[in-house]
């Protein structure tokens, strides 16, 4: 017989859980006591020891300025030479994993906690979270907000005040709200120009594939609706409507035809997929 998960384990696994569970209430109370000790301690060595006792894991050479705020502490994992400036906030409902040699500016905020969109579920007390993972050599500027589920690759620099709502690969500078890539970081400036541009294509392709997967999820749902309602796969007027909209989205007139052709190919592939599902 499968053993039932505790509310704590559900929380860590990113499932819906009740925050009012007695074990979690006790854990949060302990975390607040530890926060008081850490933030009031003037001796750097003692403060570091308190952090090591509270966090899930810490690397050597880590240093955290007061004040620091967190939900539990045991879901925070930092690598070697971690530095956090004043007023860091870690909502560690789910694991927050930080690589080696990372630096946080003041008021850095990492939120793994979120709530159901449906008001009835949200008002019931159910909550859930999504983990945050930062690679090595990540630098967060002052006032940066990292939202649930974000992963940042190695060597990522986040400009001050950015709100990061999606994941980004290695070696880039991001900024804005929502954050987007400002520039690539070239670790080896002697790389051939063609290689540099191809690497940019690789980064863009990764983002496109993720969006195409989301689109195919919708195509899958449409196929099921058409199958149950006995609706034809091809809708010429709808297809033309999509192409017209796509053309209106393109800013550079030089690219209009090739992008329309690309989308025609995407729609043709979607129709073939729907045909397979209908059978």
The 8 nearest C-alpha neighbors of each residue, nearest first, counted from 0:
[[1, 2, 3, 4, 5, 8, 9, 6],
 [2, 0, 3, 4, 5, 8, 9, 6],
 [1, 3, 0, 4, 5, 8, 9, 6],
 [4, 2, 1, 5, 0, 6, 8, 9],
 [5, 3, 8, 9, 2, 6, 7, 1],
 [4, 6, 8, 7, 9, 3, 10, 16],
 [5, 7, 9, 8, 16, 10, 17, 4],
 [6, 8, 10, 5, 9, 11, 23, 22],
 [7, 9, 11, 5, 10, 6, 4, 12],
 [10, 8, 6, 14, 12, 7, 11, 16],
 [9, 11, 7, 8, 13, 12, 14, 16],
 [10, 12, 93, 8, 13, 9, 7, 92],
 [13, 11, 9, 10, 14, 8, 93, 128],
 [12, 14, 128, 10, 11, 129, 127, 9],
 [15, 13, 9, 127, 12, 10, 16, 128],
 [14, 16, 127, 126, 125, 9, 10, 13],
 [15, 17, 125, 6, 126, 10, 9, 127],
 [18, 16, 125, 19, 20, 124, 126, 6],
 [17, 19, 20, 16, 23, 126, 124, 125],
 [18, 20, 17, 24, 21, 23, 124, 22],
 [19, 21, 23, 18, 22, 17, 24, 6],
 [22, 20, 24, 23, 25, 19, 18, 26],
 [23, 21, 25, 24, 20, 26, 7, 6],
 [22, 24, 26, 25, 20, 21, 27, 7],
 [23, 25, 21, 27, 26, 22, 19, 20],
 [24, 26, 28, 22, 23, 27, 21, 29],
 [27, 25, 23, 29, 28, 24, 30, 22],
 [28, 26, 30, 24, 29, 25, 71, 70],
 [27, 29, 25, 31, 30, 26, 24, 32],
 [28, 30, 32, 26, 27, 31, 33, 25],
 [31, 29, 27, 33, 71, 28, 32, 34],
 [32, 30, 34, 28, 33, 29, 27, 35],
 [31, 33, 29, 35, 30, 34, 28, 36],
 [32, 34, 30, 36, 31, 35, 37, 29],
 [35, 33, 31, 37, 32, 36, 38, 30],
 [34, 36, 32, 38, 33, 37, 39, 31],
 [35, 37, 33, 39, 34, 38, 40, 32],
 [38, 36, 34, 46, 40, 35, 39, 33],
 [37, 39, 65, 66, 35, 36, 40, 34],
 [38, 40, 36, 37, 35, 41, 65, 34],
 [41, 39, 37, 38, 42, 46, 36, 45],
 [42, 40, 43, 39, 46, 45, 38, 37],
 [41, 43, 45, 44, 40, 46, 47, 39],
 [44, 42, 46, 45, 47, 41, 40, 62],
 [45, 43, 47, 46, 42, 48, 49, 41],
 [44, 46, 48, 47, 42, 43, 49, 40],
 [47, 45, 43, 49, 48, 37, 44, 40],
 [46, 48, 50, 44, 45, 49, 43, 51],
 [49, 47, 45, 51, 46, 50, 52, 44],
 [50, 48, 52, 46, 51, 47, 37, 45],
 [49, 51, 53, 47, 52, 48, 54, 46],
 [52, 50, 48, 49, 53, 54, 57, 47],
 [53, 51, 49, 50, 54, 48, 55, 56],
 [52, 54, 50, 51, 72, 73, 49, 55],
 [55, 53, 73, 72, 75, 56, 51, 50],
 [54, 56, 73, 75, 76, 74, 72, 53],
 [57, 55, 76, 54, 77, 51, 75, 58],
 [58, 56, 77, 78, 76, 51, 59, 54],
 [59, 57, 79, 78, 77, 61, 60, 80],
 [58, 60, 79, 61, 80, 57, 78, 81],
 [59, 61, 80, 79, 58, 62, 81, 82],
 [60, 62, 81, 80, 59, 82, 79, 58],
 [61, 63, 82, 81, 60, 83, 64, 47],
 [64, 62, 83, 82, 84, 65, 61, 47],
 [63, 65, 85, 84, 83, 66, 62, 67],
 [66, 64, 38, 85, 67, 86, 63, 37],
 [65, 67, 86, 38, 85, 64, 87, 68],
 [66, 68, 87, 86, 65, 88, 38, 69],
 [69, 67, 88, 89, 87, 34, 66, 70],
 [70, 68, 89, 90, 71, 72, 88, 91],
 [69, 71, 90, 91, 27, 72, 30, 92],
 [72, 70, 30, 27, 73, 69, 26, 91],
 [71, 73, 54, 74, 75, 53, 69, 70],
 [72, 74, 55, 54, 75, 71, 53, 56],
 [75, 73, 94, 72, 55, 91, 95, 93],
 [74, 76, 95, 55, 54, 72, 73, 94],
 [77, 75, 56, 96, 55, 57, 97, 95],
 [78, 76, 97, 57, 96, 98, 58, 56],
 [77, 79, 99, 58, 98, 57, 97, 81],
 [78, 80, 58, 99, 59, 81, 60, 100],
 [81, 79, 60, 61, 100, 59, 99, 82],
 [80, 82, 61, 101, 100, 79, 102, 62],
 [83, 81, 102, 62, 63, 61, 103, 80],
 [84, 82, 103, 63, 102, 64, 104, 62],
 [83, 85, 105, 104, 64, 103, 63, 82],
 [84, 86, 105, 64, 65, 66, 87, 106],
 [87, 85, 66, 106, 67, 105, 65, 88],
 [86, 88, 67, 107, 106, 85, 108, 68],
 [87, 89, 108, 68, 67, 69, 109, 107],
 [90, 88, 69, 109, 91, 68, 108, 110],
 [91, 89, 110, 69, 70, 111, 92, 109],
 [90, 92, 93, 89, 74, 70, 111, 94],
 [91, 93, 112, 111, 128, 90, 10, 11],
 [94, 92, 11, 130, 91, 128, 111, 129],
 [95, 93, 74, 130, 75, 91, 96, 131],
 [96, 94, 131, 75, 130, 132, 74, 76],
 [95, 97, 132, 76, 77, 94, 133, 75],
 [96, 98, 77, 133, 78, 132, 76, 134],
 [99, 97, 135, 78, 134, 133, 77, 101],
 [98, 100, 78, 79, 135, 101, 136, 80],
 [101, 99, 80, 136, 81, 79, 135, 102],
 [102, 100, 137, 136, 81, 99, 138, 135],
 [101, 103, 138, 82, 83, 81, 139, 137],
 [104, 102, 83, 139, 84, 138, 82, 107],
 [103, 105, 141, 140, 84, 139, 107, 83],
 [106, 104, 84, 85, 141, 107, 86, 142],
 [107, 105, 142, 86, 87, 141, 108, 85],
 [106, 108, 143, 142, 87, 105, 141, 104],
 [107, 109, 88, 144, 87, 143, 89, 145],
 [110, 108, 145, 89, 144, 90, 88, 146],
 [109, 111, 90, 146, 112, 147, 145, 89],
 [110, 112, 147, 129, 128, 130, 90, 93],
 [113, 111, 128, 110, 92, 90, 127, 147],
 [114, 112, 128, 127, 126, 111, 147, 115],
 [113, 115, 126, 127, 121, 116, 112, 125],
 [116, 114, 121, 117, 120, 126, 113, 118],
 [115, 117, 118, 114, 121, 120, 119, 113],
 [116, 118, 115, 120, 119, 121, 122, 114],
 [119, 117, 121, 120, 122, 116, 115, 123],
 [120, 118, 122, 121, 117, 123, 115, 116],
 [121, 119, 123, 118, 122, 117, 115, 125],
 [120, 122, 118, 115, 123, 119, 125, 124],
 [123, 121, 119, 124, 120, 118, 125, 117],
 [124, 122, 120, 121, 125, 119, 118, 17],
 [125, 123, 122, 17, 121, 126, 18, 120],
 [126, 124, 17, 16, 123, 15, 121, 120],
 [127, 125, 114, 15, 16, 124, 17, 113],
 [128, 126, 15, 14, 13, 113, 114, 10],
 [127, 129, 112, 13, 111, 113, 93, 92],
 [128, 130, 148, 147, 111, 13, 93, 112],
 [131, 129, 93, 148, 94, 111, 95, 147],
 [132, 130, 95, 149, 148, 150, 147, 111],
 [131, 133, 150, 96, 95, 97, 151, 149],
 [134, 132, 97, 151, 150, 98, 96, 152],
 [133, 135, 153, 98, 152, 151, 97, 137],
 [134, 136, 98, 99, 153, 137, 100, 154],
 [137, 135, 154, 101, 100, 153, 99, 138],
 [138, 136, 101, 155, 154, 135, 156, 153],
 [137, 139, 102, 156, 101, 103, 157, 140],
 [140, 138, 103, 157, 104, 156, 102, 143],
 [141, 139, 159, 104, 158, 157, 143, 103],
 [140, 142, 104, 159, 105, 143, 106, 107],
 [141, 143, 106, 160, 107, 159, 105, 140],
 [142, 144, 160, 161, 107, 141, 159, 140],
 [145, 143, 108, 162, 109, 163, 107, 161],
 [144, 146, 109, 163, 110, 162, 108, 143],
 [145, 147, 110, 164, 163, 149, 144, 109],
 [148, 146, 111, 129, 110, 149, 130, 131],
 [147, 149, 129, 130, 131, 146, 150, 111],
 [150, 148, 166, 131, 165, 147, 146, 132],
 [149, 151, 166, 132, 133, 131, 167, 152],
 [152, 150, 133, 167, 166, 134, 168, 132],
 [151, 153, 169, 168, 134, 155, 167, 133],
 [152, 154, 134, 169, 135, 155, 136, 137],
 [155, 153, 136, 170, 137, 169, 135, 156],
 [154, 156, 137, 171, 170, 153, 172, 169],
 [157, 155, 172, 138, 137, 139, 173, 171],
 [158, 156, 139, 173, 174, 140, 172, 138],
 [159, 157, 174, 140, 161, 173, 160, 156],
 [160, 158, 140, 141, 161, 143, 142, 157],
 [159, 161, 142, 143, 141, 158, 162, 140],
 [162, 160, 175, 174, 143, 159, 176, 178],
 [163, 161, 144, 176, 177, 178, 143, 145],
 [162, 164, 145, 178, 165, 177, 144, 146],
 [163, 165, 146, 177, 162, 149, 145, 178],
 [166, 164, 149, 163, 167, 150, 148, 146],
 [165, 167, 150, 149, 151, 168, 164, 163],
 [166, 168, 151, 152, 150, 165, 169, 171],
 [169, 167, 152, 151, 170, 166, 171, 202],
 [170, 168, 152, 153, 154, 155, 171, 167],
 [171, 169, 184, 154, 155, 183, 153, 168],
 [170, 172, 183, 184, 155, 182, 169, 173],
 [171, 173, 156, 182, 181, 155, 180, 157],
 [174, 172, 180, 157, 181, 179, 178, 158],
 [175, 173, 178, 158, 161, 179, 157, 181],
 [174, 176, 178, 161, 177, 162, 179, 160],
 [177, 175, 178, 162, 161, 174, 163, 179],
 [176, 178, 162, 175, 163, 164, 179, 161],
 [179, 177, 175, 174, 176, 163, 162, 161],
 [178, 180, 173, 174, 181, 175, 177, 176],
 [179, 181, 173, 182, 172, 171, 174, 178],
 [182, 180, 173, 172, 179, 174, 183, 171],
 [183, 181, 172, 180, 171, 184, 173, 170],
 [182, 184, 171, 170, 185, 172, 181, 180],
 [185, 183, 170, 171, 186, 182, 172, 154],
 [184, 186, 187, 188, 183, 170, 195, 171],
 [187, 185, 184, 188, 170, 189, 190, 183],
 [188, 186, 185, 189, 190, 184, 191, 195],
 [187, 189, 190, 185, 186, 191, 195, 184],
 [190, 188, 187, 191, 192, 186, 185, 195],
 [189, 191, 188, 187, 192, 194, 195, 193],
 [192, 190, 194, 193, 189, 195, 188, 196],
 [191, 193, 195, 194, 190, 196, 189, 197],
 [192, 194, 196, 191, 195, 197, 190, 198],
 [195, 193, 197, 191, 196, 192, 198, 190],
 [194, 196, 192, 198, 193, 197, 199, 191],
 [195, 197, 199, 193, 198, 194, 200, 192],
 [198, 196, 200, 194, 199, 195, 193, 201],
 [199, 197, 201, 195, 200, 196, 194, 202],
 [198, 200, 196, 202, 197, 201, 203, 195],
 [199, 201, 197, 203, 198, 202, 204, 196],
 [202, 200, 198, 204, 199, 203, 197, 205],
 [201, 203, 199, 205, 200, 204, 198, 206],
 [202, 204, 200, 206, 205, 201, 207, 199],
 [205, 203, 207, 201, 206, 202, 200, 208],
 [204, 206, 208, 202, 203, 207, 201, 209],
 [205, 207, 203, 209, 204, 208, 210, 202],
 [208, 206, 204, 210, 209, 205, 211, 203],
 [209, 207, 211, 205, 210, 206, 204, 212],
 [208, 210, 212, 206, 207, 211, 205, 213],
 [211, 209, 213, 207, 212, 208, 214, 206],
 [212, 210, 214, 208, 213, 209, 207, 215],
 [211, 213, 215, 209, 214, 210, 208, 216],
 [212, 214, 210, 216, 211, 215, 209, 217],
 [213, 215, 211, 217, 212, 216, 210, 218],
 [216, 214, 218, 212, 217, 213, 219, 211],
 [217, 215, 219, 213, 214, 218, 212, 220],
 [216, 218, 220, 215, 214, 219, 221, 213],
 [219, 217, 215, 221, 220, 216, 222, 214],
 [220, 218, 216, 222, 217, 221, 215, 223],
 [219, 221, 217, 223, 218, 222, 224, 216],
 [222, 220, 218, 224, 223, 219, 225, 217],
 [223, 221, 219, 225, 273, 220, 224, 226],
 [222, 224, 226, 220, 221, 225, 227, 219],
 [223, 225, 221, 227, 226, 222, 228, 220],
 [226, 224, 230, 228, 222, 223, 229, 227],
 [225, 227, 223, 229, 224, 228, 277, 222],
 [226, 228, 224, 225, 229, 223, 230, 222],
 [229, 227, 225, 230, 226, 224, 223, 231],
 [230, 228, 226, 225, 227, 231, 224, 232],
 [229, 231, 225, 228, 232, 226, 227, 224],
 [232, 230, 233, 229, 225, 234, 226, 228],
 [231, 233, 234, 230, 270, 273, 225, 274],
 [234, 232, 231, 235, 270, 238, 237, 230],
 [233, 235, 237, 236, 238, 232, 231, 239],
 [236, 234, 238, 237, 233, 239, 240, 232],
 [235, 237, 239, 238, 234, 240, 241, 233],
 [238, 236, 240, 234, 239, 235, 241, 233],
 [239, 237, 235, 241, 240, 236, 234, 242],
 [238, 240, 242, 236, 241, 237, 243, 235],
 [239, 241, 237, 243, 238, 242, 236, 244],
 [242, 240, 244, 238, 239, 243, 245, 237],
 [243, 241, 245, 239, 244, 240, 246, 259],
 [244, 242, 246, 240, 241, 245, 239, 247],
 [243, 245, 247, 241, 246, 242, 240, 248],
 [246, 244, 242, 248, 247, 243, 241, 249],
 [245, 247, 243, 244, 248, 249, 255, 242],
 [246, 248, 244, 245, 249, 243, 250, 242],
 [247, 249, 245, 246, 250, 244, 243, 255],
 [250, 248, 246, 247, 251, 255, 245, 252],
 [251, 249, 252, 248, 247, 255, 254, 246],
 [250, 252, 253, 254, 249, 255, 248, 246],
 [253, 251, 255, 254, 250, 249, 256, 246],
 [252, 254, 251, 255, 256, 257, 250, 249],
 [253, 255, 252, 257, 251, 256, 258, 249],
 [256, 254, 252, 258, 257, 253, 246, 259],
 [257, 255, 259, 258, 254, 260, 253, 246],
 [256, 258, 260, 259, 254, 255, 261, 253],
 [257, 259, 261, 255, 260, 256, 254, 262],
 [260, 258, 256, 262, 261, 257, 255, 263],
 [261, 259, 263, 257, 258, 262, 256, 264],
 [262, 260, 258, 264, 259, 263, 257, 265],
 [263, 261, 265, 259, 264, 260, 266, 258],
 [262, 264, 260, 266, 261, 265, 267, 259],
 [263, 265, 267, 261, 262, 266, 268, 260],
 [266, 264, 262, 268, 263, 267, 269, 261],
 [265, 267, 269, 263, 268, 264, 262, 270],
 [268, 266, 264, 270, 269, 265, 263, 271],
 [267, 269, 271, 265, 266, 270, 264, 272],
 [270, 268, 266, 272, 267, 271, 265, 273],
 [271, 269, 273, 267, 272, 268, 266, 274],
 [272, 270, 274, 268, 273, 269, 267, 275],
 [273, 271, 269, 275, 270, 274, 268, 276],
 [272, 274, 270, 276, 222, 275, 271, 277],
 [275, 273, 271, 277, 272, 276, 270, 278],
 [274, 276, 272, 278, 273, 277, 271, 270],
 [275, 277, 273, 278, 274, 272, 222, 223],
 [276, 278, 274, 275, 226, 273, 222, 223],
 [277, 275, 276, 274, 273, 226, 272, 222]]
